[in-house]
């Protein structure tokens, strides 16, 4: 049993006034008077360790121990130490760290130096997903940061949170990243569309390059030829689109007849339009004043299954 008398000794704001006569696990409970006038009963180890310095009138704060080793800037696994944090409730030194995935976390110094903690938890999350680690890898303009979830059980493709070079962020499946299907947050597609639009030639709200491309056969067409659609009864529906208007050319049992109907419509609309544009351009170069007073037009109407064209490109 403790016998050393603490009466009269001072610990912080507390002055020991004597033995209270009470015991706690065999230890003397000393009666202490606080500078604020309050009293409190404490055992010896609470006083001499400095763990309690007042009666409770001043809330305890988690102070930072000045003598702790400075870990600022050091790297532990995927963590980079940024600055000191307040000690935890066990008075252990803690550090604010930034993980390679971009998240920040508070970690005890001991866990950092012993290697027990090497990430914010994203590494453990990746292991639980049992997926390929893409952290820090670049795919086009995207850099994979950390996985957020599995896409589904069948394809087992994880969704990765990525940061784009433009500053944007996006969630992309690992399959799209590894196969090169997604290379940006969307900014790359916008730039490509803007560049394409700048090189296209428009006349009367119609893109000339697209008319030329439309005359090429489409391998993806299930009916076997552009502008043809196979109906449920086995016949072919022929269609053509011009100046944002969809025209149905007819329904044909024979594939060759449907193809010919489509070709005839292209000759009247697409080829005729391109020819009219070229003739109008040639006349406008020789007579600019006429061109200013007569803007190009190419108007199409359809009646009785025939196209009727009115244009000044002649």
MARZAVEX-147748 format. One record per residue (C-alpha): residue number from 1; chain; x, y, z. Coordinates in steps of 0.05 Angstrom, whole numbers, always signed. Layout:
MARZAVEX-147748
(node NUM, A, (X, Y, Z)) ...
//
This chain:
MARZAVEX-147748
(node 1, A, (+0, +0, +0)) (node 2, A, (+23, +70, -16)) (node 3, A, (+53, +106, +45)) (node 4, A, (+87, +167, +15)) (node 5, A, (+49, +229, +38)) (node 6, A, (+28, +277, -18)) (node 7, A, (-4, +327, +29)) (node 8, A, (+14, +399, +9)) (node 9, A, (+43, +380, -58)) (node 10, A, (+17, +416, -120)) (node 11, A, (+1, +385, -187)) (node 12, A, (-21, +434, -240)) (node 13, A, (-81, +471, -211)) (node 14, A, (-90, +419, -156)) (node 15, A, (-63, +422, -84)) (node 16, A, (-66, +357, -44)) (node 17, A, (-101, +371, +23)) (node 18, A, (-95, +301, +52)) (node 19, A, (-117, +228, +53)) (node 20, A, (-192, +222, +42)) (node 21, A, (-194, +156, +78)) (node 22, A, (-223, +122, +17)) (node 23, A, (-188, +71, -26)) (node 24, A, (-190, +50, -100)) (node 25, A, (-162, -19, -115)) (node 26, A, (-119, -13, -53)) (node 27, A, (-92, +57, -72)) (node 28, A, (-103, +119, -29)) (node 29, A, (-153, +169, -56)) (node 30, A, (-122, +237, -43)) (node 31, A, (-167, +296, -32)) (node 32, A, (-145, +354, -77)) (node 33, A, (-167, +426, -78)) (node 34, A, (-170, +461, -146)) (node 35, A, (-152, +534, -156)) (node 36, A, (-224, +544, -178)) (node 37, A, (-248, +521, -109)) (node 38, A, (-272, +452, -130)) (node 39, A, (-249, +386, -99)) (node 40, A, (-233, +319, -130)) (node 41, A, (-208, +251, -105)) (node 42, A, (-149, +222, -143)) (node 43, A, (-99, +165, -136)) (node 44, A, (-24, +178, -136)) (node 45, A, (-10, +156, -207)) (node 46, A, (-62, +205, -236)) (node 47, A, (-27, +262, -201)) (node 48, A, (+47, +247, -212)) (node 49, A, (+37, +228, -286)) (node 50, A, (+4, +295, -300)) (node 51, A, (-56, +259, -329)) (node 52, A, (-103, +302, -285)) (node 53, A, (-85, +374, -271)) (node 54, A, (-152, +403, -250)) (node 55, A, (-219, +384, -221)) (node 56, A, (-252, +384, -289)) (node 57, A, (-265, +458, -293)) (node 58, A, (-220, +461, -354)) (node 59, A, (-236, +409, -408)) (node 60, A, (-178, +363, -425)) (node 61, A, (-148, +375, -494)) (node 62, A, (-109, +326, -535)) (node 63, A, (-43, +363, -535)) (node 64, A, (+13, +351, -584)) (node 65, A, (+77, +322, -555)) (node 66, A, (+133, +368, -577)) (node 67, A, (+186, +314, -572)) (node 68, A, (+155, +267, -624)) (node 69, A, (+195, +249, -686)) (node 70, A, (+177, +294, -745)) (node 71, A, (+150, +250, -801)) (node 72, A, (+127, +308, -846)) (node 73, A, (+140, +292, -919)) (node 74, A, (+159, +220, -907)) (node 75, A, (+126, +164, -946)) (node 76, A, (+98, +99, -917)) (node 77, A, (+69, +52, -970)) (node 78, A, (+17, +93, -1008)) (node 79, A, (+14, +147, -954)) (node 80, A, (+51, +213, -953)) (node 81, A, (+54, +249, -886)) (node 82, A, (+27, +320, -889)) (node 83, A, (+25, +347, -817)) (node 84, A, (+14, +331, -743)) (node 85, A, (-55, +317, -716)) (node 86, A, (-81, +320, -645)) (node 87, A, (-62, +260, -602)) (node 88, A, (-117, +208, -595)) (node 89, A, (-152, +191, -529)) (node 90, A, (-94, +144, -512)) (node 91, A, (-46, +202, -521)) (node 92, A, (-14, +169, -582)) (node 93, A, (+18, +214, -634)) (node 94, A, (-22, +217, -699)) (node 95, A, (-6, +244, -768)) (node 96, A, (-49, +270, -825)) (node 97, A, (-31, +232, -888)) (node 98, A, (-52, +236, -961)) (node 99, A, (-62, +170, -997)) (node 100, A, (-43, +159, -1070)) (node 101, A, (-117, +152, -1085)) (node 102, A, (-127, +225, -1063)) (node 103, A, (-161, +214, -996)) (node 104, A, (-133, +239, -930)) (node 105, A, (-132, +202, -864)) (node 106, A, (-105, +206, -793)) (node 107, A, (-57, +150, -773)) (node 108, A, (-18, +136, -709)) (node 109, A, (+57, +145, -717)) (node 110, A, (+70, +74, -692)) (node 111, A, (+27, +42, -746)) (node 112, A, (+63, +82, -799)) (node 113, A, (+134, +65, -776)) (node 114, A, (+118, -9, -765)) (node 115, A, (+85, -15, -834)) (node 116, A, (+18, -37, -806)) (node 117, A, (-18, +19, -843)) (node 118, A, (+3, +35, -914)) (node 119, A, (-60, +65, -945)) (node 120, A, (-125, +100, -927)) (node 121, A, (-161, +33, -934)) (node 122, A, (-169, +33, -1009)) (node 123, A, (-115, -21, -1015)) (node 124, A, (-154, -67, -970)) (node 125, A, (-217, -50, -1010)) (node 126, A, (-182, -70, -1074)) (node 127, A, (-161, -136, -1043)) (node 128, A, (-232, -150, -1020)) (node 129, A, (-256, -139, -1091)) (node 130, A, (-203, -187, -1118)) (node 131, A, (-191, -144, -1179)) (node 132, A, (-131, -120, -1218)) (node 133, A, (-97, -60, -1186)) (node 134, A, (-98, -1, -1234)) (node 135, A, (-80, +52, -1182)) (node 136, A, (-38, +107, -1214)) (node 137, A, (-39, +77, -1283)) (node 138, A, (-53, +123, -1342)) (node 139, A, (-104, +108, -1397)) (node 140, A, (-104, +164, -1448)) (node 141, A, (-120, +226, -1409)) (node 142, A, (-146, +187, -1349)) (node 143, A, (-107, +166, -1287)) (node 144, A, (-140, +112, -1244)) (node 145, A, (-146, +133, -1171)) (node 146, A, (-185, +79, -1134)) (node 147, A, (-241, +29, -1145)) (node 148, A, (-311, +47, -1122)) (node 149, A, (-350, -17, -1135)) (node 150, A, (-360, -78, -1179)) (node 151, A, (-400, -68, -1242)) (node 152, A, (-436, -135, -1238)) (node 153, A, (-422, -207, -1220)) (node 154, A, (-423, -232, -1292)) (node 155, A, (-369, -188, -1324)) (node 156, A, (-332, -177, -1258)) (node 157, A, (-308, -109, -1283)) (node 158, A, (-293, -60, -1227)) (node 159, A, (-312, +13, -1232)) (node 160, A, (-252, +59, -1222)) (node 161, A, (-254, +132, -1202)) (node 162, A, (-208, +169, -1250)) (node 163, A, (-180, +239, -1256)) (node 164, A, (-174, +270, -1326)) (node 165, A, (-119, +316, -1349)) (node 166, A, (-171, +371, -1359)) (node 167, A, (-187, +368, -1285)) (node 168, A, (-252, +330, -1291)) (node 169, A, (-267, +263, -1258)) (node 170, A, (-305, +202, -1281)) (node 171, A, (-323, +132, -1259)) (node 172, A, (-301, +83, -1313)) (node 173, A, (-302, +6, -1316)) (node 174, A, (-235, -28, -1316)) (node 175, A, (-255, -63, -1381)) (node 176, A, (-264, +3, -1416)) (node 177, A, (-198, +28, -1390)) (node 178, A, (-157, -33, -1408)) (node 179, A, (-189, -40, -1478)) (node 180, A, (-179, +34, -1493)) (node 181, A, (-254, +47, -1501)) (node 182, A, (-253, +106, -1453)) (node 183, A, (-193, +154, -1454)) (node 184, A, (-221, +217, -1422)) (node 185, A, (-278, +244, -1380)) (node 186, A, (-313, +264, -1445)) (node 187, A, (-271, +325, -1462)) (node 188, A, (-233, +287, -1517)) (node 189, A, (-297, +271, -1555)) (node 190, A, (-320, +343, -1551)) (node 191, A, (-254, +367, -1579)) (node 192, A, (-257, +316, -1636)) (node 193, A, (-328, +337, -1653)) (node 194, A, (-307, +410, -1653)) (node 195, A, (-248, +397, -1699)) (node 196, A, (-291, +355, -1746)) (node 197, A, (-344, +409, -1749)) (node 198, A, (-292, +461, -1767)) (node 199, A, (-270, +419, -1828)) (node 200, A, (-340, +402, -1853)) (node 201, A, (-373, +442, -1908)) (node 202, A, (-446, +462, -1900)) (node 203, A, (-492, +489, -1953)) (node 204, A, (-564, +505, -1939)) (node 205, A, (-558, +469, -1871)) (node 206, A, (-534, +406, -1906)) (node 207, A, (-466, +374, -1895)) (node 208, A, (-434, +357, -1962)) (node 209, A, (-385, +306, -1933)) (node 210, A, (-441, +267, -1901)) (node 211, A, (-478, +262, -1967)) (node 212, A, (-416, +232, -1999)) (node 213, A, (-408, +183, -1941)) (node 214, A, (-482, +164, -1944)) (node 215, A, (-470, +137, -2015)) (node 216, A, (-423, +84, -1986)) (node 217, A, (-452, +17, -1965)) (node 218, A, (-460, +4, -1890)) (node 219, A, (-434, -64, -1867)) (node 220, A, (-473, -59, -1802)) (node 221, A, (-540, -55, -1837)) (node 222, A, (-577, -120, -1823)) (node 223, A, (-617, -115, -1887)) (node 224, A, (-552, -116, -1928)) (node 225, A, (-555, -46, -1958)) (node 226, A, (-558, +26, -1933)) (node 227, A, (-628, +54, -1923)) (node 228, A, (-662, -15, -1924)) (node 229, A, (-699, -46, -1866)) (node 230, A, (-725, -117, -1863)) (node 231, A, (-797, -121, -1839)) (node 232, A, (-830, -177, -1800)) (node 233, A, (-866, -204, -1862)) (node 234, A, (-799, -211, -1899)) (node 235, A, (-806, -150, -1944)) (node 236, A, (-756, -92, -1949)) (node 237, A, (-774, -21, -1931)) (node 238, A, (-731, +30, -1968)) (node 239, A, (-719, +98, -1936)) (node 240, A, (-677, +160, -1946)) (node 241, A, (-664, +221, -1903)) (node 242, A, (-651, +289, -1934)) (node 243, A, (-650, +358, -1901)) (node 244, A, (-674, +326, -1836)) (node 245, A, (-736, +297, -1869)) (node 246, A, (-747, +221, -1871)) (node 247, A, (-777, +194, -1935)) (node 248, A, (-806, +123, -1942)) (node 249, A, (-792, +100, -2013)) (node 250, A, (-836, +38, -2010)) (node 251, A, (-840, -35, -1990)) (node 252, A, (-809, -88, -2036)) (node 253, A, (-810, -164, -2035)) (node 254, A, (-748, -168, -2079)) (node 255, A, (-682, -143, -2050)) (node 256, A, (-658, -117, -2118)) (node 257, A, (-720, -74, -2126)) (node 258, A, (-710, -43, -2057)) (node 259, A, (-637, -28, -2072)) (node 260, A, (-655, +4, -2139)) (node 261, A, (-707, +48, -2105)) (node 262, A, (-655, +72, -2055)) (node 263, A, (-604, +86, -2111)) (node 264, A, (-655, +125, -2152)) (node 265, A, (-671, +168, -2091)) (node 266, A, (-597, +181, -2078)) (node 267, A, (-589, +202, -2151)) (node 268, A, (-646, +252, -2145)) (node 269, A, (-629, +279, -2077)) (node 270, A, (-556, +268, -2057)) (node 271, A, (-523, +269, -2125)) (node 272, A, (-569, +323, -2150)) (node 273, A, (-555, +366, -2090)) (node 274, A, (-479, +359, -2097)) (node 275, A, (-484, +377, -2171)) (node 276, A, (-527, +437, -2157)) (node 277, A, (-478, +461, -2103)) (node 278, A, (-419, +456, -2150)) (node 279, A, (-456, +493, -2206)) (node 280, A, (-478, +548, -2158)) (node 281, A, (-407, +556, -2132)) (node 282, A, (-379, +563, -2203)) (node 283, A, (-431, +616, -2221)) (node 284, A, (-420, +653, -2154)) (node 285, A, (-346, +658, -2168)) (node 286, A, (-358, +691, -2236)) (node 287, A, (-416, +734, -2213)) (node 288, A, (-409, +752, -2138)) (node 289, A, (-464, +806, -2142)) (node 290, A, (-514, +755, -2167)) (node 291, A, (-494, +708, -2110)) (node 292, A, (-507, +762, -2058)) (node 293, A, (-577, +774, -2085)) (node 294, A, (-591, +700, -2096)) (node 295, A, (-572, +655, -2038)) (node 296, A, (-569, +580, -2054)) (node 297, A, (-631, +539, -2045)) (node 298, A, (-650, +467, -2060)) (node 299, A, (-722, +452, -2043)) (node 300, A, (-751, +381, -2047)) (node 301, A, (-824, +360, -2050)) (node 302, A, (-852, +290, -2062)) (node 303, A, (-917, +271, -2095)) (node 304, A, (-942, +207, -2128)) (node 305, A, (-878, +172, -2109)) (node 306, A, (-833, +221, -2145)) (node 307, A, (-785, +275, -2120)) (node 308, A, (-792, +345, -2148)) (node 309, A, (-732, +391, -2139)) (node 310, A, (-729, +467, -2144)) (node 311, A, (-661, +499, -2142)) (node 312, A, (-620, +558, -2169)) (node 313, A, (-558, +514, -2175)) (node 314, A, (-566, +504, -2250)) 
//
